[in-house]
Amino acid sequence: MVAALLIIAVLFIIVYAFMQQKIFGKEPDAKTITRLSNSSNYRNGVFQNLSPTEVTRKGASYSKMMIAFLNKPKDTKPQQLIPAVKTNLHSLSDDEPAIVWFGHSSYLIKYKGVNVLVDPVFSGHASPFSFSVKAFNGADIYKPEDMPFIDMLIITHDHFDHLDYKTVLALNPKVKHIYTSLGVAAHLKHWEIDENKITEFDWWDTKKVSDNILLTAAPSRHFSGRKFGRGKTLWSSFILELNSYRIYIGGDSGYDSHFKNIGEKYGPFDLAILECGQYGKDWPYIHMMPEEVAVAAKDLKAKLLLPVHWAKFSLSLHAWNEPIERVMKAAAENNQPVTTPMIGEPVVLNKSAPENKWWQGRV
């Protein structure tokens, strides 16, 4: 018994010491928590969704989920190279808003000399371990050095597949300002990023970035956390207004009434960028099923839908190309226009909305 307790104690110390690494970030301190508690979305020591939301469905078995993840189907990763286009982001024309997707939930929005980068993950993996959740072959061709000067870096929430330690540090010298959700600044300041270049948002906060740019945080239905605790920082979607254009930056979200509310309040949107992958039957409230993505786009009154959160990392149990197949079918049934660019292929509003089904025929 004594030997067993010693082993457990040693393992605990090892895990605790390992998780002190900077990559795990830092939760808000007591002073920050006092400030965060002023938010109407912060209750009982954590941030809450608008609707009651469990991370997993009632009756889900964690042991069965663990076994399933340890025995993932082969088709969760492509066996062939992901095709991609290497666009020169510095010289890319931006007379109209140009959007370049880098796989998963990372993308650049470029318009009239302003560069907006969202949730960049360029380290080659979406976990604290370099050997885990590695990018698909061919999907990781963009690196921090390929990025132009970034006027606005938007971080929707603190999960590893949206807030990447190595990428943020590498980009920091060329980033003018970071916009993120309440509490996330604790991680960034722990990484020695100047707090004067960070602005945090509660839901429905609006920031006038310039005479022609407004940024508003809006609800999403998700959760947060880089260690064992959840909900210590907020998760958000964002409404980006560039002159007369409106772009919805979805972040991660399960389906709920907030999409319709945002659509009624801020729609129509010229483009809605919505996650369509990494869903599962055991966590139906925190990630949308593909069919719900098409409905959410209609709720938002989106003129065009760009499905993201797929084609780079395997964080679920579905086939790697299943999300886009299902969302395309649902969008057709809902008369929802969709653009499906390859990684790196520009989408230019009012000019070019690629529709090539490049993933078909690839296993």
Stockholm file with secondary structure:
# STOCKHOLM 1.0

chainA/1-363         MVAALLIIAVLFIIVYAFMQQKIFGKEPDAKTITRLSNSSNYRNGVFQNLSPTEVTRKGASYSKMMIAFLNKPKDTKPQQLIPAVKTNLHSLSDDEPAIVWFGHSSYLIKYKGVNVLVDPVFSGHASPFSFSVKAFNGADIYKPEDMPFIDMLIITHDHFDHLDYKTVLALNPKVKHIYTSLGVAAHLKHWEIDENKITEFDWWDTKKVSDNILLTAAPSRHFSGRKFGRGKTLWSSFILELNSYRIYIGGDSGYDSHFKNIGEKYGPFDLAILECGQYGKDWPYIHMMPEEVAVAAKDLKAKLLLPVHWAKFSLSLHAWNEPIERVMKAAAENNQPVTTPMIGEPVVLNKSAPENKWWQGRV
#=GR chainA/1-363 SS CHHHHHHHHHHHHHHHHHTTSGGGCCCCCHHHHHHHTTSTTEETTEECCSSCCCSSCTTCCHHHHHHHHHTCCGGGSCSSCCCBCCCCTTTCCCSSCEEEECSTTCEEEEETTEEEEESCCCSSBSSSSTTSSBCCTTSCCCCGGGCCCEEEEEECCCSTTTSCHHHHHHHGGGEEEEEEETTTHHHHHHTTCCGGGEEEECTTCEEEEETTEEEEEECCSCCCCSSSCCSSSCCCEEEEEETTEEEEECCSCCCCTHHHHHHHHHCCBSEEEEECCSCCTTCTTTSCCHHHHHHHHHHTTBSSEEEESCSSCCCSSSCTTHHHHHHHHHHHHTTCCBCCCCBTCCEETTTBCCCCCTTTTCC
#=GC SS_cons         CHHHHHHHHHHHHHHHHHTTSGGGCCCCCHHHHHHHTTSTTEETTEECCSSCCCSSCTTCCHHHHHHHHHTCCGGGSCSSCCCBCCCCTTTCCCSSCEEEECSTTCEEEEETTEEEEESCCCSSBSSSSTTSSBCCTTSCCCCGGGCCCEEEEEECCCSTTTSCHHHHHHHGGGEEEEEEETTTHHHHHHTTCCGGGEEEECTTCEEEEETTEEEEEECCSCCCCSSSCCSSSCCCEEEEEETTEEEEECCSCCCCTHHHHHHHHHCCBSEEEEECCSCCTTCTTTSCCHHHHHHHHHHTTBSSEEEESCSSCCCSSSCTTHHHHHHHHHHHHTTCCBCCCCBTCCEETTTBCCCCCTTTTCC
//
